[in-house]
Amino acid sequence: MPDSHRETPSPEALNDAIRTLWARAGEQRRSLTADEQRIYQVLVAAWAEATGAEQELAA
């Protein structure tokens, strides 16, 4: 049975994943592939949600 209570990655971890995705494409001197673009969109949405949650906690 899959664990439905997975811990959400931190904004820092998500940011690192985004940077890694772009760095890999940059090293190969290419744009993101269609799959990488989809991954990027998911990562950015998760990052925005995580940073929004952190700001709410800080308030």
C-alpha positions, -999 to 999 in steps of 0.1 A, spaced: 0 0 0 15 34 -10 22 59 18 -3 87 13 13 107 41 46 115 24 66 144 37 65 174 14 100 184 2 113 217 16 115 247 -6 153 244 -6 151 208 -19 126 218 -46 148 247 -56 178 224 -58 158 200 -81 148 230 -103 184 241 -105 197 206 -113 171 203 -141 183 235 -157 219 228 -151 217 195 -169 201 211 -199 226 239 -198 256 216 -197 242 199 -229 235 233 -244 199 226 -250 164 237 -239 143 216 -216 127 186 -233 89 183 -232 92 158 -203 116 181 -184 92 211 -190 64 191 -174 87 182 -144 97 218 -141 61 230 -140 53 205 -112 85 215 -93 77 252 -95 41 247 -84 53 226 -55 79 252 -46 54 280 -47 30 260 -25 59 252 -1 71 288 2 35 301 6 30 276 35 63 288 51 52 324 48 18 316 65 36 299 93 59 329 98 29 353 100 
